Amino acid sequence: MGSSRYHRTQVLLDREQHQALEEIARKERRSLSDVVREMLDAQLAERRRRDMSIAAQALLADYASDKELTAFTAPNAEDLR
């Protein structure tokens, strides 16, 4: 492992969590670490989507009321020259 892309960390799981992860890893013939990384990636992606949605909702009122924000709809031929 040495200077790999991974960073060692310690996480304490309750018995049921650990057993569930071990079962998934065993069935899929993967390491427990690989299963945990996959689940973390999925959760991090979901949180990024949620954060983006919250940010978009916060800007919605400005976008709806400020005509300058919606003035540009599509490029015309002159814009592409």
Summary of the structure (lengths in Angstrom):
residues: 81
radius of gyration: 22.8
end to end distance: 52.8
largest distance: 65.3
contacts: 124
relative contact order: 0.05
helix: 69%
strand: 0%
